[in-house]
Amino acid sequence: MKDSFGREIKYARISITDLCNLRCKYCMPEEGIRKKACSEILNIEDYVIIAKALVDLGIEKIRITGGEPLVRKGLLSLVRQIGAIEGLKNLAITTNGILLPKYGEELYKAGIKNVNISLDSLDPEKYKDITRGGNLSDVLAGIENSIELGFEKVKINVVLIQDFNDDEIEKFVRLTEKKPIDVRFIELMPFKGQHELALGKYLPGDVVLEKVPDLQAIDDEDSSSPARYYKLEGALGRVGLINPLSHKFCDRCNRLRITADGFILSCLHSRKEIDLKGSLDDPDKLKELILKSINEKPLSHNLEKGELMDRDMINIGG
């Protein structure tokens, strides 16, 4: 399944809620978001229908996202059903990690292979500040739980924020020395509600290499990955740089996004959305709309020109 520029689309991110048990400053407004009515959000059966259509069309990897997906009622049932879809090669989840000690084992048994955990500071007070109330020890327990359970990949996602966590870069990198994890540093991207914060706090990903010159570039087996990977000599894990602004990787983007309210986006920053809700009872029409979105996938985002997505990050699913 290729788009109009010849990129093979094999990866879909499905947001199952726009609610979260944290209030990260770069993700949502301080007051939180309006809780949508149940009729506005897809139900568990809807997600399974969409997932089956995606796999039928050639999607090989699905990542469950939010908001915070572990707060969604019916999560485990959904994971089991999607995990059982014939042809799906990889089922993953992105979470803030707080509820992993509670749900990690069941997620592992249900077929989740990869876990991405968001963590922007290793300092308890700074973590509490950026998340507006989060407890760092809860996330660290979730990371340890994931390692112990034996997921194929455990990744920590760190959003680089100037004058906030740039003094912690080396500390994050050193986590990979003795733990079989990937620590990935992500450039801060501007979104509608958090535009001013992003413009004032942006750091290019290459600052990681400046602060930790011992990092050596390595090849990644997944050529479509947005991350450039590095490693400390003898380390168990890797360090990834995801640089959507300073080193655009749009030319190898292989993904789609489904929002919790049933829209498909072919680009994280595209304003083109297609509503899938009215076609869930018609498999052919549903696939037609998915293919339409793929064919309209833009060549690249235009963040550098100030073209911002109309949704907050929390409403997209990352």
N, C-alpha and C positions, 0 to 999 in steps of 0.2 A: 504494500500500500504506500504509494508515493504521492507527494504533493506536486504542485505545478513547477517547482524548482528542482525536482528529482530527489528530494530528501525522503528517506524511508521512515515512515511513521510507525513506531513499534511500542510506544510507551504512553500510558494514560494515567493522569493523576485525578482521582475522584474524591472530591470534598464531600463528606457525609454530614457535616454540620458547620455553621459559622459561629457557634458558641464556643467559649473557652473558659477554663478555670483560672486563667491569668489575663493580664491586661497590658501586654508588652507595648511599649511606647511607639515603636515603629510599625506596629501591626494594626492597632485599633485606637479609636478615640478614648480619652480618659473616662468618659461617661459610659463606655461600652457601646454596644450596638442594640438596635431595636430587635427584640425577639420576634421572629417571624411566626405567623400562624402555622399550624401543622399543614394546612392546605397549600402553603407556599413552599414547603420543603419536600423533597422526594422521600418516599418511604423505602423500607428495606427491599421490598420486592422490585421497586422501580430501579434501584441501583443494580440489582442482579440482572434485570432485563438489559440495561445499558451495557453492563460489563460483558454479557454474552454477545451482544451485537459488536462490541469493540473487538473481542477476541475472534469472532467470525471474520472480521475484516482484516485481521492480521496483527492486532495488538498482542504483544508477547509479555509485557510487564505492566502491572497495575499497582499504583501506590495509593493507599488510603490516607487522606489528609483531613484537615479541619479548616478552621477552628482547631479545637482539640478533639480528635476522633474518639478518644477513650471516654469522653463524657456522653457519647451518643448511645441512647438506649437501643439494644438490638445489635450492637457492634459485633459480638462474637458470632451470632447467627449469620450476619452478613459476610464476615470473613470466611466462615466455613463454606458458604454457598459459592462465593467467588473463587475460593481456593479449589473448589471441585470442578471448575469449568475446564473442559478438555481443551488443550491447546495453550493454556496459560502457563508460561514458564517461570514467572517470578511474581510473587505477591509481597508487597512491602508496606510499611506504614511510617508516617512521620508524626512525632508526638513531642510534647514538652517533657515527657518522662515521669511526671509526677505519679501517675497511676500504673506505671509498669510493674511495680512489685505486686499489685493486685491482679493485673490481667496478663502479665507477661507469659506465664506458663500456658495459659489457655490460647493465647495468640500463637505461640510456638506450635502447639499441638494442632491448631486450626490451619496451619500452612504458611504463616508469615515467615519469610526467609530473611528479610533485611529490615533493620530498625534504624531510623534516623531520629536523633534526639536534639532538640534545640536547646542551646546553653550559651549565653553570651557573657557570663562572668563566673569566675571561680571564687569571688569574694562574696560572702553572704549578704552584706549590706548593699553592695552594688547590684547583686542579682535581685534583691528585694525591690530596689529602686526601679530597675529597667522593666521588671514584670509587674510593678505596682502591687507588691505584696507576696510574691512567691518565696518559698523556702528552699534554699539551695540543697539542703541535706536530702530532701525528697527526690530531687533530680539525680543526685549522685547515687542514691539507692537504686533508682531505676536503671542507671547505666550499669552498675554492678550486677543487678539482676539479669540484664540482657546478656552480659558477657557469660555469666554462669550458666544460663539456659542454652547457650551455644548457637545463637542465630548466626547465619552465614556471614553477615556483615553487620557491624554496629558502628554507626557514624555519629559524630557530634557536629552539629552545624553551629558555627559561631558567626554572627553578623558583626562585621568590623565597624566600630563606631569611634570616631575621633574624640579624644579627651575622655573616653569612657573605659574602653577595654584594650586600647593600643599598648598599655603597659603590662598586659597579661598575655601577650602573644606568645612569648617564649614559654611561659608556664603551660599554656594549652599545647604547644608543640611537644613539650617534654612528656605529656600524658601518653604519647604514642610509643615511648621508649619501652615501657614495661606492660602496656596493655594492648591487646589485639584489636585496636579500634582505628578508625580514620577520623581525624579532626579536620574539618573543612571550613575554611574562612570564606565568607560570602560578602561581597561588596554591598553596602547599604543602597537599596533602590528606592526612589521616590514614588509614593503613592498618593492618591488624592488627599486623604485626611492628614498625612504625615509629611507633606512636601517640605515644609520649612525645616523640620528636624533633619530630614535627609540631606538637604542642601548644605546645612551647617556642619554636618558630622561625617561626611563622606571620607573614606580612606581607600586608596587603591590597594588591591590585593598584593601587589608586589612589595608592600611595606613588610610583609611577613618574611620575605627573603632577605630584606635589608636587616631585620632584627635577628634573624637566625640564619646566618650565612652557611652554616654546616649542612643545610638541607640540600640534597642532591636530587635532580630531576630523574624520574623513572617513567617507564611506559605504562599506560593503563590498557588493560585488555579490552575495554569498552571504548571504541573510538568516538562514539556519540556522546560520551560523558561530558558535561559542561565543565568538569574540574580538570585542572592540570595537577598532576600528583608529584609529590616529593617525599623523601624519606631521610631520616637520620641513620647513620651507619649503625647496624645492629638492632635497630628498633623493630618492635613487633608490629607496629601500625604505620599508617601513612599520613601525610599532610596534604590536603587538597586546597587549591585556590579556585574559587568560582568568581569570575570577574566579568559580569555582564555589561559593565560600563567601560572599563579600561581595556578589556580584551574580549570584544563581543564574540560569542560562539554561535550566533544565529545560523551560520552556514551549515552547522551539523545538528541543529535542533530536531529532535525526533519525537516530540511529545504533544499531547492534547491535554486539556483540562476540562473537567466537568464540575460545575459549581453545585453547591448544596441545594440551590433552588432550580436546578435542572437545565442550566445553560451550558453550551459547549463553547470553549475558547480555544482557538488554535495557537494563540500566543499569550503569554502572561500579561503583556502590556497592550494587547489589541483591544480596541473598542468594539470590534465586531463580535457579537454574541448571537448564537442561534438557540432558540428555545426548543428543547426536546420533549417537554412534558406532554404536548398534544399528540405525540406519535408513539407513545410507549405501548399502545395496543396494536400497532402496525409495524412488524419487524422490518419490512421492506422500506417503508417511509422513514423509519428511524435510521436505518443504514444509509439511506439517501442523504439525510441531513448531516450525518457524520462525515460522509464523503464530501459534501458541499463545504463543510468547515475546513476539511483538509485541503481542498482545492483553493480555498481563499486564504490559506495560511500566508501571512506576509513574509517577504524575504528577510526582514529584520525589524526589530523594535526601533523607535526613534526617541529614546529617553534623552539622548544628548541634545535633541531639539526641543525638549520640554513637553513632549506629547505624553501626558500621564493617563494611566488607566482611571476610569471614573469610579471604580470600586476601591474600597480599602482592602488591604492585604487579607484581612480576616474574611472578607466576602468572596475571595477567589480560591483560596486553598493553597497558595504558594506554587 
